[in-house]
Amino acid sequence: MNTALHNKLVSFIWSIADDCLRDVYVRGKYRDVILPMVVLRRLDALLEPSKEAVMEELVFQKEEAKFTEWDENGLRQASGYVFYNTSPWTLQRLHDTATNNQQILQANLKIISRDSAKM
């Protein structure tokens, strides 16, 4: 990626931060939110095409094979990566269920954060 394109992308991300995070976070704290969300979005985008296959593999392991512990190799193979996501949630689904209601979106993100911390 050339420097001009990189700078354009960086400016775009920070402009979104200014639009969405103003009055929610102090400007100096944007990086505490932006970097984790960029990483989460990237992982979400990578896993999106294989999401259905991973969920089918999980159902197979739970219901048909009656595994008491997940076969991680099967889940990795279904995802196509060395990592996978067994949560039914995606960032798009979180957004869609909020129906333009910021409070619902915030509550959904808190629930997901709490549940993933238990894993």
N, C-alpha and C positions, 0 to 999 in steps of 0.2 A: 504494500500500500504506500503510495507516495505521500509526502508531507502535506501537500495541499488538501488531499482527500481526508487524511487523518485529522487535520485541523478543522475541516468542515464538519466532520462527524462529532468531534469533541464540542464544537460550538453548538451544534444541534442538540446534543444531550444536555448541555448546561442551559440552553434556552428553555428546554422542557422543564428543567429543574426550577428555573426562575418562574415559569408560568404556574407550575403545579405545587411547588413547595413553599412559595412565598407566603409568609405569615403562619406557616405551620412549623418550619424549622428556621433557625438562624442561618443566614447565608453560609457561614463558615462550617456548618454541620451538614451541608448538602452531601458531601462526599460519604458521610456515614450511612446515607440512604441510597445514593445513586449507584455506587459500586456494587453493593450486594444485590440490588434489583437488576442491574445489567447482567450480573453473573447468573442470577436465577432465570432471567428471561432467556439467556443464551442456552442454559441447560434445558429449559422448557421447550425451546425451539428445536433443539437437537433430538429430544425424546418424543416430540409430537408425532412423527410418522409411525413410530413403533408402539405408541401408547396402547392401542387396542390389542396388539399381540401380547404385550406384557400383562395386561389385565386378563386376557384369555388364559395365559399360562398360570396366572395366580389363581383363577377360578379352578382350573384343572388340578393344580396342586392341592387346593383346599378341599374341593368337593369330590373329585373323581379319584385322585391318588390318596386322599386322606392324610397328606403329610402333616406332621406336627411341627416341623421346621421347614422353612422354604428352601427349595433347591436353588441356590443362588446362581448356579451355572445355567440352569434353564431360563431364569429371568434375565440374566446377562445375554444369553443367546437370543432371546426374544427381542431385547432392546437393540441389539447390535453393537452395544458398547460395554465397557467394563463396569458401568453403573446403570441403574434403572430406577424407576419411580413407581411404586405400587399405590400411590395415592390416587383416588379418582379425580382429584382436582388438577386443573391446569390454570395458568394465569388468565387465559381467555375465559374459561368457565367461571372463575372467580369474578371477573369483570362482568360477564353476561348475567350472572345471578344477582348482581347488585342493581341492575336496571337503573343506572345513573343515580344511584343513591350512595353518596360517599360514606355514610354511617354503616350501611350494610357491607360495603366493600371493606371498610376498616375492621369490622367485626369478623368477617370471613378470614381476613389475613391474620388476625389475632388467633383465631381458632386453629388455623393451619400451622401457625408458628408453635402454638402450644402442643399440638398433636405430634409434630415432627420432632419436638424436643424430647418427647417420651421415647422415641425410637432409638 
